[in-house]
Amino acid sequence: MIPVVQGAVHPARLFNLGFFNPATKSVDVRRWLRDEAFAAGHQHHRDEKHADPNRHDDRIRAFCISRERPISWGVLSSWLDGLATMRGDDLLRFKAIVSLSDRPDQPVVLHGVQHLFHPPVLLPQWPSEDRRTRMVFITRDLPQEAIEAALTAFEKAVGEPAEPPSSASKPAAGGSRREFLVAAASAAATTAFAGPARAVMGPDDKFDLVIKGGDVLDPSQSLRGKRDIGIRYGVIEAVEPEIPATRALRVLDASGKLVTPGLVDLHTHVYPYGSAIGIPADELVDHQCTTTCVSAGDAGANNFAGFRRFVVAQTRTRLYAFIHIANAGLASFPVAELTNIDVANVDAAAKAIAENVDITLGAKVRMSENVIAKNGIEPLKRAIAACEKAGTGGRVMVHIGGVETRALMSEILDLMRPGDILTHAYTGAPNVAGDFTNIVQDGRLLPAALAAKQRGVIFDVGHGGGSFDYTVAEAAIAQGCPPDTISSDIHVFSGNTPGMPYVTWVMSKFLGLGFPLDQVVAMATVNPAKVINRLPKLGTLQVGAPGDVAIMELAEDPVSFVDTRNNTRTGTVHLQPVQTVTAGVPFGRPYNAPFSVR
């Protein structure tokens, strides 16, 4: 029986990995590595006479690599970082004792599973007379020849003498084209990894920050349990049951707190000074633990440069944006921006999206009657055309609420493409005539809404000050349209409303609706990060992810919630922000010295 607690299971239970601990295994390296795998003549090749007991199926391989010559830490770390980056999903298990060229009398012990590598352990001395580098791999669709070719390529790249393949490695005659391409790609990675790859920690390196003792929840890894998080150079380097405080330059105590990836808010208004409703993103951090915010159409083509130069560049919170199809964005608020369709300039919006593709996700359009007057479906058509003309794969974020007619609501849904975002999905706002024209009409979900959901339209909450109705949400969810992402639609007006649309409070409302905690956290971390799709591993606590962390209190006491139409619901639990870390730097204590941010 393998005990599993809320989806978390220690790797040793699954793989008998047994993370190496010099305090308990200082003389047990031979057994830990299963040294018999290196015995003369033992080879992991399948034939009629010798079936490999470690071979699970034709895709899984178990093999050993040994090196007589010591390896430099630079070569070793770059090689392993490249391997984990390119093929981490297929690196099922790895463990090794390595002879370092700059410390020949002190071997380093390494072990990992897929992308997760335990911090290296430097032994005071060799545990036996055998001073070879010995590495054990279990891989999927990743042949030994490809791994050894990559190591050799890294050695050549830094001018170290390359060693012939180990005796256990014999290139298979007539190897498949797939294996050849894998090997070639690994060798070609010598230049690709030299630049952007993160620096792998050496055995004497310290973490810039260790967040200790928290109840870690990362839906991207189905991870829940007490863990320490080690961050270095703005990147998560370790997530372990225990990281010694002596390995940290700074320690943040998260004991008894919920620790998640930094929250990602897909719908915010964070262009102060340039739009009429924007709030500085960094002022939101204390209230909602956001490390990434998306500006939902604050700027259009005419004023986006100001947002990029004077707001994005001066803000610690990670910022992305949808460019409004209206040239001036929301600068004219509360005067509607699309009553004159001529301001929806496809060419200008396409150019702005294409020229700022690193931070622009596509176009924003507001389709409420009090915004577009009698322009019907045309604003949405222009927003889609701008994204397609930009050629960047941009999405359209479509604001609804008080659409002119019921028929137009279905037409909007029918026109939306897979990956486009329906924000304010559960709005109950009426149109100018007082008719309820949203995705739930007379208690029934529109067939067009269900069809949009099924073909991949993203349903986003976008709570705001007038765009979340419990009665709409409950009906839509029950009839097949739960949210994909939870966002705030926070701005200077919505932030002052009784519904308090900070993203942590909106998440708490969905806990009250019966959604499990891990799903709620996913809808405010990894799910919106996938929509953004600009930064690898954003919205996760995986090794190699940005060092963005939210620390919250999961308060268990009676609570009352109100939506934007004065409907109330009660709950028994809610999330309270405690502290936020962005790119490895906390907002507040402990401070960096010197104080610096990414």
C-alpha positions in Angstrom: 0.0 0.0 0.0 1.3 3.5 -0.9 -0.1 6.3 1.2 -1.2 9.3 -0.9 -2.3 12.5 0.9 -4.3 14.9 -1.2 -2.5 13.8 -4.4 1.0 14.0 -2.9 3.2 11.0 -2.6 6.9 10.9 -1.8 8.9 9.9 -4.9 10.7 7.2 -2.8 7.4 5.4 -2.4 7.0 5.2 -6.1 10.6 4.7 -7.3 12.5 3.5 -4.3 14.5 6.6 -5.0 15.5 7.3 -1.4 16.9 10.9 -1.7 20.5 10.6 -0.7 21.2 11.9 2.8 24.9 11.9 3.8 23.8 11.7 7.5 22.1 8.3 6.9 23.7 7.0 3.7 27.4 8.1 4.0 28.6 4.5 3.5 25.8 3.2 1.4 26.4 4.7 -1.9 27.1 1.4 -3.6 23.7 0.1 -2.6 22.0 3.4 -3.4 23.3 3.3 -6.9 22.8 -0.4 -7.3 26.4 -0.8 -8.2 25.9 -4.2 -9.6 24.4 -2.5 -12.7 28.0 -1.5 -13.6 29.4 -5.0 -13.2 31.4 -6.2 -16.2 29.3 -7.5 -19.0 26.0 -6.3 -17.6 24.1 -4.5 -20.4 20.5 -3.2 -20.6 19.7 -4.7 -24.0 16.9 -6.9 -24.7 17.4 -10.2 -26.6 16.1 -13.7 -26.4 18.7 -14.8 -23.9 18.7 -11.8 -21.5 15.6 -9.8 -20.7 16.3 -6.6 -18.8 14.4 -6.8 -15.5 14.2 -3.0 -15.4 12.6 -2.7 -18.8 8.9 -2.0 -18.4 7.9 -1.8 -22.0 9.4 -0.8 -25.4 9.4 2.9 -24.5 11.1 2.6 -21.1 14.8 2.2 -20.9 17.1 1.6 -17.9 20.8 2.0 -18.4 24.1 3.1 -16.8 26.8 5.6 -17.8 30.2 5.7 -16.3 33.2 8.0 -16.9 36.8 7.4 -15.9 37.8 11.0 -16.2 36.5 13.7 -13.8 33.9 16.1 -15.2 33.9 19.9 -14.5 30.9 21.3 -12.6 30.2 23.7 -15.5 29.8 20.9 -18.0 27.8 18.7 -15.7 25.4 21.4 -14.6 24.9 22.7 -18.2 24.3 19.2 -19.5 21.8 18.2 -16.8 20.0 21.6 -17.1 19.7 21.1 -20.9 18.5 17.6 -20.5 15.9 18.6 -17.9 14.8 21.5 -20.0 14.4 19.6 -23.3 13.4 16.2 -22.1 12.5 16.5 -18.4 9.2 14.8 -18.9 11.0 11.7 -20.2 13.7 11.6 -17.6 11.8 9.3 -15.2 14.6 8.8 -12.8 18.3 9.8 -12.4 20.9 9.3 -9.7 24.6 9.6 -9.8 27.9 9.9 -7.9 30.2 12.2 -9.9 33.9 12.9 -9.9 34.4 16.6 -10.2 37.6 17.9 -11.9 38.0 20.8 -9.5 37.3 18.6 -6.4 38.7 15.1 -7.3 38.7 14.0 -3.6 35.1 15.0 -2.9 32.4 13.4 -5.1 29.0 15.0 -5.6 25.8 13.0 -5.3 22.9 13.9 -7.5 19.3 12.6 -7.9 16.1 13.7 -9.5 12.8 12.7 -11.1 11.8 14.4 -14.3 12.2 18.2 -13.9 12.7 18.0 -10.1 16.4 17.7 -9.0 17.4 17.5 -5.4 20.1 20.0 -4.4 23.5 18.4 -5.0 25.3 16.9 -2.0 29.1 17.2 -1.7 30.6 14.2 0.2 33.6 14.7 2.4 35.4 11.8 0.7 34.8 8.9 -1.6 32.9 6.0 0.0 35.0 3.3 -1.7 38.1 2.9 -3.8 36.0 3.2 -7.0 36.3 6.9 -8.1 34.5 6.7 -11.4 31.6 8.8 -12.2 28.5 6.5 -12.2 25.1 7.5 -13.4 21.8 5.5 -13.5 19.0 6.5 -15.8 15.4 5.4 -16.3 14.0 7.2 -19.4 11.1 7.1 -21.7 11.7 7.4 -25.5 15.2 8.7 -24.6 18.0 6.4 -25.7 21.3 6.1 -23.9 23.2 7.1 -27.1 21.4 10.5 -27.2 22.2 11.3 -23.6 25.9 10.3 -24.0 26.1 12.3 -27.3 24.9 15.4 -25.5 27.4 15.0 -22.7 30.2 14.6 -25.2 29.0 17.7 -27.1 29.1 19.8 -23.9 32.6 18.6 -23.1 33.8 19.5 -26.6 32.1 22.9 -26.4 34.2 23.9 -23.3 37.4 22.2 -24.6 37.4 19.3 -22.2 38.6 15.9 -23.5 35.6 13.8 -24.5 35.5 10.2 -23.4 34.4 7.3 -25.5 30.9 5.9 -24.8 30.8 3.7 -21.7 31.2 0.0 -22.3 27.6 -0.5 -21.5 26.6 1.7 -24.5 26.7 0.2 -27.9 24.9 2.1 -30.6 22.1 -0.1 -32.0 22.7 -1.2 -35.6 20.3 0.6 -37.9 19.0 2.9 -35.2 15.7 4.5 -35.8 15.4 8.0 -37.4 13.7 9.1 -34.2 16.7 8.1 -32.1 19.1 9.8 -34.5 17.1 13.1 -34.4 16.9 13.0 -30.6 20.7 12.6 -30.4 21.3 15.3 -33.0 19.0 17.7 -31.1 20.8 17.0 -27.8 24.1 17.7 -29.4 22.9 20.9 -31.0 21.7 22.1 -27.6 25.3 23.1 -26.7 24.7 26.6 -28.1 21.0 26.8 -27.3 21.6 26.2 -23.6 24.7 28.4 -23.3 22.5 31.6 -23.2 19.1 31.5 -21.6 19.4 28.3 -19.5 19.3 28.9 -15.8 22.5 28.3 -13.7 22.3 25.0 -11.9 23.3 25.3 -8.3 26.7 24.0 -7.2 27.2 22.0 -4.0 28.4 25.1 -2.1 25.8 27.6 -3.5 23.1 29.0 -1.3 19.5 29.8 -2.1 18.7 33.5 -2.2 15.5 32.8 -0.4 14.0 29.7 1.2 10.3 29.7 2.1 10.0 27.2 4.9 7.3 25.1 6.4 4.3 26.0 4.3 1.4 23.8 3.2 2.4 23.9 -0.5 -0.4 23.5 -3.1 0.6 23.4 -6.8 -2.1 22.0 -9.0 0.3 21.8 -12.0 2.1 19.0 -10.2 -0.8 17.6 -8.2 1.3 18.6 -5.2 -0.1 19.2 -1.7 1.9 18.9 1.5 4.5 20.5 3.7 7.4 21.6 1.6 10.3 24.1 1.6 10.8 26.2 -1.6 14.3 27.3 -2.5 14.7 30.2 -4.9 17.9 31.4 -6.6 18.4 34.1 -9.2 14.7 34.7 -9.4 14.0 31.0 -10.3 12.6 28.1 -8.2 15.5 25.7 -7.8 14.1 23.2 -5.3 10.8 22.1 -3.7 11.7 19.7 -0.9 10.3 18.3 2.3 13.2 20.0 4.1 15.9 22.5 3.0 18.3 23.3 5.7 18.2 26.9 6.8 22.0 27.0 6.5 21.6 26.7 2.7 19.6 30.0 2.6 20.8 33.6 2.5 17.3 34.6 3.7 14.4 32.5 5.2 10.7 33.4 5.0 8.7 31.4 7.6 5.4 30.2 6.1 4.6 27.7 8.8 0.8 27.0 9.0 0.2 29.0 5.8 -1.1 28.0 2.4 1.7 28.4 -0.2 0.8 28.4 -3.9 2.2 29.7 -7.1 1.9 33.5 -7.4 -1.6 34.3 -8.4 -2.2 35.3 -12.0 -5.1 37.7 -12.6 -6.2 37.5 -16.3 -8.5 40.6 -16.1 -7.3 43.7 -14.4 -7.0 47.5 -15.1 -3.5 48.4 -14.2 -2.7 51.4 -16.4 -2.8 54.3 -13.9 -2.2 57.8 -15.3 -3.0 56.6 -18.8 -6.5 55.1 -18.5 -9.4 56.5 -16.5 -9.8 53.5 -14.3 -6.3 52.0 -13.7 -4.7 51.0 -10.4 -0.9 50.5 -10.0 -0.5 46.7 -10.0 1.9 46.8 -7.1 -0.7 48.4 -4.9 -2.9 45.3 -5.4 -0.3 42.8 -4.1 -1.1 43.2 -0.4 -4.8 42.7 -1.2 -4.7 39.7 -3.6 -1.2 38.1 -3.8 -0.9 38.7 -7.5 2.5 38.3 -9.1 1.1 38.5 -12.7 -1.6 40.8 -14.0 -3.1 41.3 -17.4 -4.3 44.7 -18.5 -7.7 44.1 -20.1 -7.8 46.8 -22.8 -6.7 49.8 -20.8 -4.7 51.0 -23.8 -5.4 50.9 -27.5 -2.9 51.3 -30.3 -2.6 55.1 -29.8 -1.5 54.9 -26.1 -0.1 51.5 -25.6 3.5 52.7 -25.9 2.9 54.8 -22.8 1.8 51.7 -20.9 4.8 49.7 -22.0 7.4 52.4 -21.4 6.2 54.1 -18.2 4.1 51.4 -16.4 5.4 47.9 -17.4 9.0 49.0 -17.0 8.4 50.5 -13.6 6.3 47.7 -12.1 7.5 44.8 -10.1 4.3 42.8 -10.8 4.7 40.9 -14.1 2.4 42.6 -16.7 0.8 41.5 -19.9 -2.0 43.1 -21.9 -4.8 42.9 -24.4 -4.8 45.9 -26.7 -8.2 47.5 -27.0 -9.7 47.5 -30.5 -10.6 51.1 -29.8 -7.5 53.3 -30.6 -7.5 55.1 -27.2 -8.5 52.1 -25.0 -10.4 53.2 -21.9 -9.0 56.7 -21.7 -12.4 58.2 -22.3 -14.2 56.3 -19.5 -17.0 56.8 -18.5 -17.8 58.0 -22.0 -18.2 54.8 -24.1 -15.3 54.1 -26.4 -17.0 52.3 -29.3 -20.2 54.2 -30.1 -18.2 55.5 -33.1 -17.1 52.4 -34.9 -14.4 54.4 -36.8 -12.1 54.3 -33.7 -11.9 50.5 -34.1 -9.0 50.6 -36.5 -8.0 47.0 -37.5 -4.6 48.0 -39.0 -3.5 50.1 -36.1 -4.5 47.4 -33.5 -2.8 44.7 -35.6 0.4 46.7 -35.8 0.4 47.3 -32.0 -0.2 43.6 -31.2 2.5 42.4 -33.6 5.1 44.9 -32.4 4.6 44.1 -28.8 4.1 40.4 -29.0 6.2 39.7 -26.0 3.6 41.2 -23.7 0.4 41.5 -25.8 -1.9 38.6 -25.8 -4.3 39.9 -28.4 -7.3 42.3 -28.6 -10.0 43.4 -26.1 -13.5 44.4 -27.1 -16.4 45.4 -25.0 -19.8 44.3 -26.5 -22.3 45.8 -24.0 -25.0 47.9 -25.6 -24.0 50.9 -23.6 -20.5 50.7 -25.1 -21.1 49.9 -28.7 -24.6 51.4 -29.2 -26.1 49.9 -32.5 -22.8 48.6 -34.0 -23.9 45.0 -33.4 -21.3 42.3 -34.1 -18.9 44.6 -36.0 -16.6 45.5 -33.1 -16.0 41.8 -32.4 -15.3 41.1 -36.1 -12.7 43.9 -36.1 -11.0 42.6 -32.9 -10.7 39.1 -34.5 -9.5 40.6 -37.7 -6.8 42.6 -35.9 -5.5 39.4 -34.1 -5.5 37.5 -37.4 -3.7 40.2 -39.3 -1.1 40.6 -36.6 -0.1 36.9 -37.2 0.9 36.3 -33.6 -1.8 33.8 -32.7 -3.5 36.4 -30.5 -6.7 35.8 -28.6 -9.7 38.1 -28.3 -11.0 38.9 -24.8 -14.8 39.6 -25.2 -16.5 41.6 -22.5 -20.2 40.9 -22.2 -23.0 42.2 -19.9 -26.1 44.0 -21.1 -25.7 42.9 -24.8 -28.2 44.7 -27.0 -30.4 41.6 -27.9 -30.6 38.0 -27.0 -29.9 37.1 -30.6 -26.7 39.2 -30.5 -25.5 37.3 -27.4 -25.7 34.0 -29.3 -24.1 35.6 -32.4 -21.1 36.7 -30.2 -20.7 33.2 -28.8 -20.9 31.6 -32.2 -18.2 33.9 -33.6 -15.7 33.4 -30.8 -12.8 31.1 -31.7 -11.2 28.3 -29.6 -8.9 30.0 -27.1 -10.8 33.3 -27.1 -11.9 34.5 -23.7 -15.4 35.3 -22.6 -15.0 37.6 -19.6 -17.8 38.5 -17.2 -19.1 35.1 -18.2 -21.6 35.2 -15.2 -22.7 38.7 -15.5 -26.3 39.5 -14.7 -26.3 43.1 -16.0 -29.3 44.0 -18.1 -29.3 45.9 -21.4 -30.5 49.5 -21.8 -34.1 48.3 -22.0 -33.7 46.3 -18.8 -33.8 42.9 -20.6 -31.4 40.1 -19.4 -29.5 39.1 -22.5 -26.6 37.2 -21.1 -25.5 33.5 -21.3 -28.3 32.4 -19.0 -31.8 33.5 -20.1 -34.9 32.6 -18.2 -32.9 30.2 -16.1 -31.6 28.2 -19.1 -28.0 28.2 -20.5 -27.9 29.4 -24.1 -27.1 26.5 -26.4 -24.5 28.8 -28.0 -22.7 29.2 -24.7 -22.4 25.4 -24.2 -21.2 25.0 -27.8 -18.6 27.7 -27.2 -17.4 26.0 -24.1 -17.1 22.7 -25.8 -15.1 24.0 -28.7 -12.5 25.7 -26.4 -13.7 29.2 -25.6 -12.2 30.2 -22.2 -14.9 31.2 -19.6 -13.4 33.9 -17.3 -15.1 35.2 -14.2 -14.1 38.9 -14.4 -16.1 39.8 -11.3 -15.7 43.6 -11.3 -18.1 45.9 -9.8 -21.1 44.9 -11.9 -20.4 41.6 -13.6 -20.9 38.7 -11.3 -24.4 37.3 -10.5 -24.7 34.2 -8.3 -27.9 33.2 -10.0 -26.3 33.2 -13.4 -23.1 31.4 -12.2 -25.1 28.7 -10.4 -27.3 28.0 -13.4 -24.4 28.1 -15.9 -22.2 25.8 -13.8 -24.9 23.3 -13.3 -25.7 23.2 -17.0 -22.1 22.6 -18.2 -20.2 25.9 -18.1 -17.9 26.2 -15.1 -15.2 28.8 -15.2 -11.8 28.1 -16.6 -10.1 31.2 -15.0 -10.9 33.3 -12.0 -10.1 37.0 -12.4 -10.9 40.2 -10.5 -11.7 43.0 -13.1 -10.2 45.2 -10.4 -10.1 49.0 -11.1 -10.7 52.2 -9.2 -14.5 51.8 -9.2 -14.9 48.1 -8.7 -12.4 48.1 -5.9 -14.8 50.3 -3.9 -17.9 48.1 -4.3 -19.3 45.7 -1.6 -18.5 42.7 -3.7 -14.7 43.4 -3.1 -13.4 41.8 -6.4 -9.9 41.1 -5.2 -8.9 37.8 -6.8 -8.4 36.1 -3.4 -12.0 37.1 -2.4 -13.4 36.0 -5.7 -11.6 32.6 -5.3 -13.2 32.4 -1.9 -16.6 32.8 -3.4 -16.0 29.8 -5.6 -14.9 27.8 -2.6 -18.3 28.7 -1.2 -19.9 27.4 -4.3 -18.4 24.0 -3.6 -15.3 24.0 -5.9 -12.3 22.2 -4.3 -9.4 24.2 -3.2 -7.0 22.8 -5.7 -9.3 23.6 -8.6 -9.9 27.1 -7.4 -6.1 27.7 -7.1 -5.6 26.2 -10.6 -8.1 28.7 -12.0 -6.0 31.6 -10.6 -2.5 30.2 -11.4 -1.7 27.6 -14.0 -4.9 28.0 -16.1 -4.5 31.8 -16.8 -0.8 31.2 -17.2 -1.6 28.8 -20.1 -3.8 31.5 -21.6 -0.9 34.0 -21.4 1.6 31.4 -22.8 4.6 33.7 -22.8 6.8 32.4 -20.0 7.6 28.7 -19.4 6.2 27.3 -16.2 4.5 30.5 -15.2 1.7 29.8 -12.6 3.6 26.8 -11.2 6.1 25.9 -8.5 8.0 23.5 -10.7 11.8 23.6 -10.6 12.8 26.2 -13.2 9.6 28.3 -12.9 9.7 32.0 -12.1 10.2 32.5 -8.3 6.6 33.8 -7.9 4.9 32.6 -4.7 1.7 33.5 -2.9 1.4 32.9 0.9 -2.1 32.9 2.2 -4.1 32.1 5.3 -6.9 29.5 4.7 -9.3 30.9 7.3 -12.0 28.5 8.4 -14.8 30.5 9.9 -18.3 31.6 8.8 -18.2 34.2 6.1 -20.8 36.1 4.0 -20.3 37.0 0.3 -22.3 39.4 -1.9 -22.3 39.5 -5.7 -22.7 42.6 -7.9 -26.5 42.4 -7.8 -26.9 42.2 -4.0 -27.4 38.4 -3.9 -25.7 36.9 -0.9 -24.2 33.5 -0.1 -22.5 32.1 3.0 -19.4 30.1 3.3 -17.1 28.4 5.9 -13.7 29.2 4.5 -11.9 32.1 2.8 -8.4 33.1 1.6 -6.6 35.9 3.3 -3.4 37.3 1.7 -0.3 37.1 3.9 2.8 37.7 1.7 3.8 37.7 -1.9 7.2 36.9 -3.6 7.7 38.0 -7.2 10.7 36.8 -9.1 12.3 35.6 -5.9 12.0 39.0 -4.1 9.4 39.3 -1.3 7.1 42.3 -1.0 8.2 43.2 2.5 10.5 41.2 4.8 13.0 39.7 4.5 14.4 42.5 2.3 17.2 42.0 -0.2 20.6 43.7 0.5 21.1 45.5 -1.7 17.5 45.8 -2.6 17.0 44.7 -6.1 14.3 43.3 -8.3 14.3 41.5 -11.6 
